[in-house]
Amino acid sequence: MRAVVLRRPGAFDALRVERIPEPSPGPGESLIDITLTGVNFDDLERAAGVPPQPPLPTVLGVEAVGRRRADGRRVVALLRQGGGYAEVAAARDAYTVEVPAGIDDAQALGLFEQGVTAYGALSLAGRLRAGESVAVSAAAGGVGHLAVQLAIAAGAAPVIGLASTEAKRQFVTRLGVDVALDPADPELADRLRAASGGTGVDLFVDSVGGTVARAALAGLAPFGRLVCLGWRAPGPPDGDGATDPRTPAGVVAVTTAQLAQGSIGCAGFWMRHVVDNRALLCTIAERLFDLAARERVAVHVDRTVALHEVGLAHAAVATRATKGKVLIDVRREA
């Protein structure tokens, strides 16, 4: 089969298409003939050598949609050990769900991995209730653009989207957000309070960290919650205003006094805790597919590339040049 094989971490051109043997399914696994896979930040980090690094050589790709070879049914699967950048993958049955008629492969792929993440952040960790205000950082991204749609579908108001460029802010406005903000605005906390009626935001879903997370904490309403999905920003500045390389990315200090005096809360969300709960995973996937069927939420596909163009796709995602989902059509020839 054709697959993109990572033999050494490094530049984007290190990702090369090779012909390798098909995987052999183990107990509780099934072979999937893949139609589409997606590009995720996890893939970029593994390709760059960010720990934990899988044994090399390896095939990246943590999600796939296609036909289960055993019964011909259309399925979408999470591949925690990678393997999606290929024509065939061995997927654990526990991490696989059938795709209902009426949901195409691209929608199914985006909804299953990034949609479940967005839903979990809002509903499981964030405890979102109708009528509450919601802000989402990286709102034009794969998770973010689904989070704003899910917040709207859940009855949140107002919904605020943070996006780094004017084009991306226009994109999230078309998705239905009430206010689009620039995360680099030095008055971001004040902008959040103003956009939410002066009281502050009830729920802030953040995947950036750094100054955005600090502004989010300052812009929360009493009983507001900050839900952290990850971090892409550098650590806090040192005394001269420069980023301190000794401080891990994503570290944001908050004292117990700040939590108590503001009546605010901080939570995290990791999709693994949904993936490992089969019943919960299937329930959320069913809800997302239903919302998509009723046109309440839709995956925006920024681009679809062939296997040999994976390096270009990684570069585009790394430079924040994309909106929504980036797909790989593993059947497309050069």
C-alpha positions as CSV (number, residue, x, y, z in Angstrom):
1,M,0.0,0.0,0.0
2,R,1.0,3.6,-0.4
3,A,1.7,5.5,2.8
4,V,3.5,8.6,4.1
5,V,6.4,7.3,6.2
6,L,8.3,9.5,8.7
7,R,11.8,8.1,9.0
8,R,13.4,11.1,10.8
9,P,11.8,14.2,12.4
10,G,12.6,17.5,10.8
11,A,11.5,19.6,7.9
12,F,8.2,19.1,6.1
13,D,9.9,17.5,3.1
14,A,10.9,14.6,5.4
15,L,7.5,13.2,4.8
16,R,7.7,10.9,1.8
17,V,5.3,8.5,0.1
18,E,6.5,4.9,0.1
19,R,5.1,1.5,-0.6
20,I,5.0,-0.6,2.5
21,P,3.1,-3.8,3.6
22,E,-0.5,-3.4,4.8
23,P,-0.8,-3.6,8.6
24,S,-2.0,-6.8,10.3
25,P,-5.0,-6.3,12.6
26,G,-4.5,-7.5,16.2
27,P,-7.2,-8.6,18.6
28,G,-10.1,-6.2,18.6
29,E,-9.0,-4.5,15.5
30,S,-10.3,-4.3,11.9
31,L,-8.7,-3.2,8.6
32,I,-10.1,0.0,7.1
33,D,-9.7,0.9,3.5
34,I,-9.2,4.6,4.0
35,T,-10.7,7.3,1.8
36,L,-9.8,10.4,3.8
37,T,-7.6,11.2,6.8
38,G,-6.9,14.6,8.4
39,V,-4.0,16.8,9.5
40,N,-3.8,17.6,13.2
41,F,-1.4,19.4,15.4
42,D,-0.4,16.1,16.9
43,D,0.9,15.0,13.5
44,L,2.9,18.2,13.2
45,E,4.5,17.7,16.6
46,R,5.4,14.1,16.0
47,A,6.9,15.1,12.6
48,A,8.9,17.8,14.3
49,G,10.2,15.4,17.0
50,V,8.3,16.8,19.9
51,P,8.1,14.2,22.7
52,P,6.6,11.7,23.2
53,Q,8.1,10.5,19.9
54,P,6.9,7.2,18.4
55,P,9.4,4.6,17.3
56,L,10.7,5.4,13.8
57,P,9.9,4.8,11.0
58,T,6.2,5.4,11.5
59,V,3.1,6.4,9.7
60,L,1.4,9.5,11.2
61,G,-2.3,10.3,11.2
62,V,-4.6,9.9,14.2
63,E,-8.0,9.7,12.3
64,A,-9.4,8.0,9.3
65,V,-12.7,7.4,7.5
66,G,-13.4,4.7,4.9
67,R,-14.8,1.2,4.5
68,R,-14.3,-1.6,7.1
69,R,-13.0,-4.5,5.1
70,A,-14.7,-7.1,7.2
71,D,-18.3,-6.0,6.4
72,G,-18.0,-3.1,3.9
73,R,-19.6,-0.6,6.2
74,R,-18.5,3.0,6.2
75,V,-16.8,3.9,9.4
76,V,-14.7,6.7,11.0
77,A,-11.9,5.8,13.5
78,L,-9.5,7.3,15.9
79,L,-6.0,5.9,15.6
80,R,-4.2,6.7,18.8
81,Q,-1.0,5.0,17.6
82,G,-1.1,6.7,14.2
83,G,-1.4,5.0,10.8
84,G,-3.9,7.3,9.0
85,Y,-1.6,8.7,6.3
86,A,-2.0,5.5,4.3
87,E,-4.4,3.6,2.1
88,V,-5.1,1.0,4.8
89,A,-5.1,1.2,8.6
90,A,-5.7,-1.3,11.5
91,A,-8.2,0.5,13.8
92,R,-9.4,-0.6,17.2
93,D,-13.1,-1.5,17.0
94,A,-13.6,0.3,20.3
95,Y,-12.5,3.6,18.7
96,T,-14.6,3.1,15.6
97,V,-18.2,4.2,14.8
98,E,-20.3,3.7,11.8
99,V,-21.1,6.7,9.6
100,P,-24.9,7.2,9.1
101,A,-26.3,7.7,5.6
102,G,-26.5,11.3,4.6
103,I,-23.2,12.3,6.3
104,D,-20.3,12.3,3.8
105,D,-16.8,11.2,4.6
106,A,-15.4,14.7,5.1
107,Q,-18.1,15.7,7.5
108,A,-17.8,12.4,9.5
109,L,-14.0,12.8,9.8
110,G,-14.1,16.4,11.1
111,L,-17.0,15.7,13.5
112,F,-15.6,12.6,15.0
113,E,-12.2,13.8,16.1
114,Q,-12.4,17.6,16.4
115,G,-16.1,17.7,16.9
116,V,-16.0,15.4,19.9
117,T,-13.2,17.6,21.3
118,A,-15.3,20.7,20.9
119,Y,-18.4,19.1,22.4
120,G,-16.5,17.7,25.3
121,A,-14.9,21.1,26.1
122,L,-18.3,22.8,26.0
123,S,-20.6,20.3,27.6
124,L,-18.5,17.9,29.7
125,A,-15.8,20.2,31.0
126,G,-17.5,23.5,30.5
127,R,-21.0,22.5,31.7
128,L,-22.5,24.9,29.2
129,R,-26.1,26.0,29.8
130,A,-28.4,27.7,27.4
131,G,-28.3,31.5,27.7
132,E,-24.7,31.6,28.9
133,S,-22.0,33.6,27.1
134,V,-19.2,31.6,25.4
135,A,-15.8,32.7,24.0
136,V,-13.6,30.4,21.9
137,S,-10.0,31.0,21.0
138,A,-8.6,29.9,17.7
139,A,-12.2,30.0,16.5
140,A,-11.3,29.6,12.9
141,G,-9.4,26.3,13.6
142,G,-10.5,22.7,13.3
143,V,-11.8,22.5,16.8
144,G,-12.7,26.2,17.2
145,H,-15.0,26.6,14.2
146,L,-17.0,23.6,15.4
147,A,-17.0,24.8,19.0
148,V,-18.7,28.1,18.0
149,Q,-21.3,26.3,16.0
150,L,-22.0,23.9,18.8
151,A,-22.3,26.7,21.3
152,I,-24.8,28.5,19.1
153,A,-26.7,25.2,18.7
154,A,-26.8,24.8,22.4
155,G,-28.4,28.2,22.9
156,A,-25.3,30.2,24.1
157,A,-25.5,33.9,23.8
158,P,-23.5,35.9,23.0
159,V,-20.9,33.7,21.3
160,I,-17.5,35.4,20.9
161,G,-14.9,34.1,18.5
162,L,-11.2,35.0,18.7
163,A,-9.2,34.8,15.5
164,S,-5.8,36.1,14.5
165,T,-6.5,37.8,11.1
166,E,-9.2,39.9,9.6
167,A,-10.0,37.1,7.1
168,K,-10.4,34.6,9.9
169,R,-12.6,37.0,11.9
170,Q,-14.8,37.4,8.9
171,F,-14.9,33.6,8.6
172,V,-16.1,33.1,12.2
173,T,-18.6,36.0,11.8
174,R,-20.1,34.0,8.9
175,L,-20.3,31.0,11.2
176,G,-22.7,33.1,13.4
177,V,-20.6,34.5,16.2
178,D,-22.0,37.7,17.7
179,V,-18.5,39.3,18.2
180,A,-15.2,38.5,16.6
181,L,-12.1,39.7,18.5
182,D,-8.4,39.9,17.9
183,P,-6.5,37.7,20.4
184,A,-3.5,40.0,20.2
185,D,-5.5,43.0,21.4
186,P,-3.8,44.3,24.6
187,E,-7.2,45.1,26.0
188,L,-8.6,41.7,25.3
189,A,-10.0,41.1,28.8
190,D,-11.9,44.4,28.6
191,R,-13.2,43.5,25.1
192,L,-14.4,40.2,26.5
193,R,-16.3,41.9,29.3
194,A,-17.8,44.5,26.9
195,A,-18.8,41.8,24.4
196,S,-20.6,39.8,27.1
197,G,-22.7,42.8,28.4
198,G,-20.1,44.1,30.9
199,T,-20.3,41.2,33.4
200,G,-17.7,38.9,31.8
201,V,-17.8,35.6,29.9
202,D,-19.5,32.6,31.4
203,L,-17.4,30.0,29.5
204,F,-14.1,30.5,27.7
205,V,-12.8,27.5,25.7
206,D,-9.0,28.0,25.0
207,S,-6.5,26.0,23.0
208,V,-3.8,28.8,22.9
209,G,-2.6,29.5,26.4
210,G,-0.2,32.3,27.2
211,T,-1.6,35.8,27.1
212,V,-4.9,34.7,25.7
213,A,-5.5,32.4,28.7
214,R,-4.5,35.1,31.1
215,A,-6.9,37.6,29.4
216,A,-9.6,34.9,29.6
217,L,-9.2,34.5,33.3
218,A,-9.4,38.3,33.8
219,G,-12.5,38.5,31.5
220,L,-14.5,35.8,33.2
221,A,-17.8,36.5,34.9
222,P,-18.5,35.4,38.5
223,F,-19.0,31.6,38.3
224,G,-17.3,31.7,34.9
225,R,-15.2,28.8,33.7
226,L,-12.0,28.6,31.7
227,V,-11.6,25.2,29.8
228,C,-8.1,24.5,28.5
229,L,-7.7,22.2,25.5
230,G,-4.0,22.7,25.0
231,W,-1.4,25.4,24.4
232,R,0.3,26.9,21.4
233,A,1.6,30.1,22.9
234,P,5.0,30.6,24.5
235,G,5.4,30.9,28.3
236,P,5.0,34.2,30.2
237,P,7.5,37.0,29.6
238,D,10.4,37.7,31.8
239,G,11.2,41.0,33.5
240,D,12.3,42.6,30.2
241,G,9.2,41.6,28.3
242,A,10.9,38.8,26.4
243,T,9.6,35.2,26.5
244,D,11.4,33.2,29.1
245,P,12.7,30.0,27.5
246,R,12.8,28.3,30.9
247,T,9.0,28.5,31.3
248,P,7.1,25.7,29.6
249,A,4.6,26.8,27.0
250,G,1.1,27.0,28.2
251,V,1.9,27.8,31.9
252,V,-0.5,30.3,33.3
253,A,-0.3,31.2,37.0
254,V,-3.5,31.6,38.9
255,T,-3.7,31.8,42.7
256,T,-6.4,30.2,45.0
257,A,-7.2,33.8,46.0
258,Q,-8.0,34.7,42.4
259,L,-10.2,31.7,42.0
260,A,-12.0,32.3,45.3
261,Q,-12.4,36.1,45.0
262,G,-13.5,35.9,41.4
263,S,-15.7,32.8,42.0
264,I,-14.2,31.4,38.8
265,G,-13.0,28.0,37.8
266,C,-10.4,26.4,35.6
267,A,-10.8,23.0,34.0
268,G,-9.1,20.9,31.3
269,F,-10.3,18.5,28.6
270,W,-8.5,15.7,27.0
271,M,-10.3,13.6,24.4
272,R,-8.7,10.4,25.6
273,H,-11.2,10.3,28.5
274,V,-14.0,10.2,26.0
275,V,-12.3,7.8,23.7
276,D,-11.8,5.3,26.5
277,N,-15.5,5.4,27.4
278,R,-17.1,3.5,24.5
279,A,-20.7,4.4,25.4
280,L,-19.9,8.1,25.9
281,L,-18.0,8.2,22.6
282,C,-20.8,6.7,20.7
283,T,-23.4,9.0,22.3
284,I,-21.5,12.1,21.5
285,A,-20.8,11.0,17.9
286,E,-24.5,10.2,17.4
287,R,-25.4,13.7,18.7
288,L,-22.9,15.4,16.4
289,F,-24.1,13.4,13.4
290,D,-27.7,14.3,14.2
291,L,-26.8,18.0,14.4
292,A,-25.0,17.8,11.1
293,A,-28.0,16.0,9.5
294,R,-30.2,18.9,10.7
295,E,-27.6,21.4,9.4
296,R,-26.9,22.9,12.8
297,V,-23.2,22.2,12.5
298,A,-20.9,21.7,9.5
299,V,-17.2,21.0,9.0
300,H,-15.5,23.6,6.9
301,V,-12.9,21.9,4.7
302,D,-10.1,24.4,3.9
303,R,-8.3,22.1,1.5
304,T,-7.9,18.5,0.4
305,V,-4.5,17.3,-0.6
306,A,-2.9,14.1,-2.0
307,L,-0.5,12.0,0.0
308,H,2.5,13.4,-1.8
309,E,1.3,16.9,-0.7
310,V,1.3,16.2,3.0
311,G,4.4,18.3,3.7
312,L,2.7,21.3,2.1
313,A,-0.4,20.7,4.2
314,H,1.7,20.5,7.4
315,A,3.4,23.8,6.4
316,A,0.1,25.5,5.9
317,V,-1.3,24.4,9.2
318,A,1.9,25.3,11.0
319,T,1.8,28.8,9.7
320,R,-1.9,29.2,10.6
321,A,-2.7,29.7,6.9
322,T,-5.8,27.5,7.1
323,K,-9.4,27.7,8.4
324,G,-11.3,24.7,9.5
325,K,-10.3,21.2,8.5
326,V,-7.4,20.0,6.3
327,L,-7.9,16.7,4.6
328,I,-5.7,14.1,2.9
329,D,-7.3,12.1,0.0
330,V,-5.2,8.9,0.3
331,R,-6.5,7.6,-3.1
332,R,-5.6,10.7,-5.1
333,E,-2.6,10.0,-7.3
334,A,0.2,12.5,-8.0
